[in-house]
Amino acid sequence: MHIQFAELPVFDQDRAKDFYTDRLGCRVLADVPMDEDGRRWIELGFPGADTALHLVPRPDEEPSPGPVLVLVEDDVKGTVEALRAKGVEIVTEPEEAAYMPGVTVAEFRDSEGNRMVVSGRIRETP
């Protein structure tokens, strides 16, 4: 069993689609009209992941105050530098997570103001 997709509310579906494909390397799985208002069903796939991201129109202009998505990477520092080089706003620099000793985390914002976490892998204890 796996999660098919997670919904991410966005202000501008085109801008968000560009951000996730150009800066995070996602591929477009679906981009089809949903209604006469111009909304579309947009699903994006992350490299190597089964779960897709579904970009849904946000009902208001307030992004979520806390992180809305956690992306797992082996090289958090390298990922943050790659995002910074692509013009992505870094909110917090890589540091050890207070809630998970030994795991490095950092935060950035997407094109819609959503806060995202980049996290190292959690090591399983025997």
Stockholm file with secondary structure:
# STOCKHOLM 1.0

chainA/1-126         MHIQFAELPVFDQDRAKDFYTDRLGCRVLADVPMDEDGRRWIELGFPGADTALHLVPRPDEEPSPGPVLVLVEDDVKGTVEALRAKGVEIVTEPEEAAYMPGVTVAEFRDSEGNRMVVSGRIRETP
#=GR chainA/1-126 SS CCCCEEEEEESCHHHHHHHHHHTTCCEEEEEEECSTTSCEEEEEECTTCSCEEEEEECSSSCCCSSCCEEEECSCHHHHHHHHHHTTCCEEEEEEEETTEEEEEEEEEECTTSCEEEEECCCCCCC
#=GC SS_cons         CCCCEEEEEESCHHHHHHHHHHTTCCEEEEEEECSTTSCEEEEEECTTCSCEEEEEECSSSCCCSSCCEEEECSCHHHHHHHHHHTTCCEEEEEEEETTEEEEEEEEEECTTSCEEEEECCCCCCC
//
